[in-house]
Amino acid sequence: MREFDITIVGLGPAGGTLSNLLAMHGFSILILDREKSFYPLPRAVHFDDEIMRVFQTIGITKDFLKYTIINKGTKFVNSREKVILDWPRPKKITDNGWYPSYRFHQPDLEKQLRKKLKKYKKVFIKQNSEVKKITNSKNHVDIVYTNTRNHKEYYVRSKYLVGCDGANSLIDNFFIIFY
Ligand SMILES: Cc1cc2nc3c(=O)[nH]c(=O)nc-3n(C[C@H](O)[C@H](O)[C@H](O)COP(=O)(O)OP(=O)(O)OC[C@H]3O[C@@H](n4cnc5c(N)ncnc54)[C@H](O)[C@@H]3O)c2cc1C
């Protein structure tokens, strides 16, 4: 059975960002995602200067910046187009060194995160891999996942596992309370 330092379940923006941050420190990382690629439609549309700072640490800002728009604000309207919240964002660099609000197209971000991950020799991305079961022990986590194409079952072990598997997280169901 192969062993990794960390297994990350889910390669959306959260999994992609965390994997990059951990890979920078030399950990061996297995990333499992059940889809065959990233989701091609936009969902998240905005992030702020703190998040840009994280992207700066990862080293994707140079390429990613050209896919962003500095956001001067957002108006939230109801079904009759009446403004219910006006949220202006000053176009002024903050103490974090970036603008307070950026708009983006989520697939562009996911592409940049994956491109950067490919540079790390100890990062292994497995698409079409759906995590089915995790068993927590004192010193490691055992993981069972299936290949969504041929339905074959695989077993891996890692020191840590992080759930980045979105709103309907499976990992949530394995929450453990330490006494
Ligand atoms: C219609 C729609 C509109 C949205 N609009 C906005 C918006 O305007 N602003 C905003 O901030 N957010 C929006 N969201 C939420 C948006 O999806 C999240 O902000 C963002 O995608 C969350 O990133 P994430 O990495 O946490 O999870 P996700 O992007 O959901 O990624 C989770 C990943 O985990 C994988 N996964 C799940 N279960 C397993 C498993 N058992 N085994 C292996 N892999 C697994 C999935 O395949 C997926 O790739 C919207 C969502 C939807 C559906």
The ligand as an SDF file (V2000), in Angstrom:
LIG
                    3D

 53 58  0  0  0  0  0  0  0  0999 V2000
  -24.5150   27.4510   -9.0180 C   0  0  0  0  0  0  0  0  0  0  0  0
  -23.4280   27.8340   -8.0420 C   0  0  0  0  0  0  0  0  0  0  0  0
  -23.0810   29.1780   -7.9120 C   0  0  0  0  0  0  0  0  0  0  0  0
  -22.0960   29.5700   -7.0210 C   0  0  0  0  0  0  0  0  0  0  0  0
  -21.7580   30.8960   -6.9230 N   0  0  0  0  0  0  0  0  0  0  0  0
  -20.8030   31.2980   -6.0680 C   0  0  0  0  0  0  0  0  0  0  0  0
  -20.4020   32.6720   -5.9640 C   0  0  0  0  0  0  0  0  0  0  0  0
  -20.9300   33.5390   -6.6310 O   0  0  0  0  0  0  0  0  0  0  0  0
  -19.4240   33.0070   -5.0810 N   0  0  0  0  0  0  0  0  0  0  0  0
  -18.7980   32.0630   -4.3300 C   0  0  0  0  0  0  0  0  0  0  0  0
  -17.8950   32.4050   -3.5500 O   0  0  0  0  0  0  0  0  0  0  0  0
  -19.1470   30.7700   -4.4100 N   0  0  0  0  0  0  0  0  0  0  0  0
  -20.1100   30.3690   -5.2390 C   0  0  0  0  0  0  0  0  0  0  0  0
  -20.4760   29.0490   -5.3100 N   0  0  0  0  0  0  0  0  0  0  0  0
  -19.8280   28.1280   -4.4320 C   0  0  0  0  0  0  0  0  0  0  0  0
  -18.5770   27.6470   -5.1280 C   0  0  0  0  0  0  0  0  0  0  0  0
  -18.8830   26.3920   -5.6910 O   0  0  0  0  0  0  0  0  0  0  0  0
  -17.4910   27.6050   -4.1380 C   0  0  0  0  0  0  0  0  0  0  0  0
  -17.1400   28.9170   -3.7120 O   0  0  0  0  0  0  0  0  0  0  0  0
  -16.2260   26.9210   -4.5960 C   0  0  0  0  0  0  0  0  0  0  0  0
  -16.3610   26.0790   -5.7100 O   0  0  0  0  0  0  0  0  0  0  0  0
  -15.8380   26.1140   -3.3670 C   0  0  0  0  0  0  0  0  0  0  0  0
  -14.5990   25.5570   -3.6020 O   0  0  0  0  0  0  0  0  0  0  0  0
  -14.2090   24.2330   -2.8760 P   0  0  0  0  0  0  0  0  0  0  0  0
  -12.8230   23.9130   -3.3510 O   0  0  0  0  0  0  0  0  0  0  0  0
  -14.4450   24.3320   -1.4080 O   0  0  0  0  0  0  0  0  0  0  0  0
  -15.2660   23.1230   -3.3650 O   0  0  0  0  0  0  0  0  0  0  0  0
  -15.6520   22.6270   -4.8250 P   0  0  0  0  0  0  0  0  0  0  0  0
  -15.3070   23.6030   -5.8750 O   0  0  0  0  0  0  0  0  0  0  0  0
  -17.0510   22.1360   -4.7280 O   0  0  0  0  0  0  0  0  0  0  0  0
  -14.6740   21.3670   -5.0160 O   0  0  0  0  0  0  0  0  0  0  0  0
  -14.8560   20.1690   -4.3230 C   0  0  0  0  0  0  0  0  0  0  0  0
  -14.2070   19.0520   -5.1210 C   0  0  0  0  0  0  0  0  0  0  0  0
  -14.2980   17.8640   -4.3460 O   0  0  0  0  0  0  0  0  0  0  0  0
  -14.5830   16.7760   -5.2040 C   0  0  0  0  0  0  0  0  0  0  0  0
  -15.2100   15.7330   -4.3940 N   0  0  0  0  0  0  0  0  0  0  0  0
  -16.3630   15.8110   -3.6920 C   0  0  0  0  0  0  0  0  0  0  0  0
  -16.5910   14.6420   -3.0290 N   0  0  0  0  0  0  0  0  0  0  0  0
  -15.5560   13.8140   -3.3290 C   0  0  0  0  0  0  0  0  0  0  0  0
  -15.2160   12.4760   -2.9650 C   0  0  0  0  0  0  0  0  0  0  0  0
  -15.9860   11.7290   -2.1330 N   0  0  0  0  0  0  0  0  0  0  0  0
  -14.0800   11.9300   -3.4540 N   0  0  0  0  0  0  0  0  0  0  0  0
  -13.2830   12.6460   -4.2900 C   0  0  0  0  0  0  0  0  0  0  0  0
  -13.5580   13.9240   -4.6710 N   0  0  0  0  0  0  0  0  0  0  0  0
  -14.6770   14.4970   -4.1960 C   0  0  0  0  0  0  0  0  0  0  0  0
  -15.4820   17.3700   -6.2900 C   0  0  0  0  0  0  0  0  0  0  0  0
  -15.3990   16.6250   -7.4790 O   0  0  0  0  0  0  0  0  0  0  0  0
  -14.8910   18.7850   -6.4500 C   0  0  0  0  0  0  0  0  0  0  0  0
  -13.9400   18.8460   -7.4930 O   0  0  0  0  0  0  0  0  0  0  0  0
  -21.4570   28.6080   -6.2020 C   0  0  0  0  0  0  0  0  0  0  0  0
  -21.8040   27.2700   -6.3390 C   0  0  0  0  0  0  0  0  0  0  0  0
  -22.7730   26.8740   -7.2410 C   0  0  0  0  0  0  0  0  0  0  0  0
  -23.1460   25.4160   -7.3570 C   0  0  0  0  0  0  0  0  0  0  0  0
  1  2  1  0
  2  3  1  0
  2 52  2  0
  3  4  2  0
  4  5  1  0
  4 50  1  0
  5  6  2  0
  6  7  1  0
  6 13  1  0
  7  8  2  0
  7  9  1  0
  9 10  1  0
 10 11  2  0
 10 12  1  0
 12 13  2  0
 13 14  1  0
 14 15  1  0
 14 50  1  0
 15 16  1  0
 16 17  1  0
 16 18  1  0
 18 19  1  0
 18 20  1  0
 20 21  1  0
 20 22  1  0
 22 23  1  0
 23 24  1  0
 24 25  2  0
 24 26  1  0
 24 27  1  0
 27 28  1  0
 28 29  2  0
 28 30  1  0
 28 31  1  0
 31 32  1  0
 32 33  1  0
 33 34  1  0
 33 48  1  0
 34 35  1  0
 35 36  1  0
 35 46  1  0
 36 37  1  0
 36 45  1  0
 37 38  2  0
 38 39  1  0
 39 40  1  0
 39 45  2  0
 40 41  1  0
 40 42  2  0
 42 43  1  0
 43 44  2  0
 44 45  1  0
 46 47  1  0
 46 48  1  0
 48 49  1  0
 50 51  2  0
 51 52  1  0
 52 53  1  0
M  END
$$$$
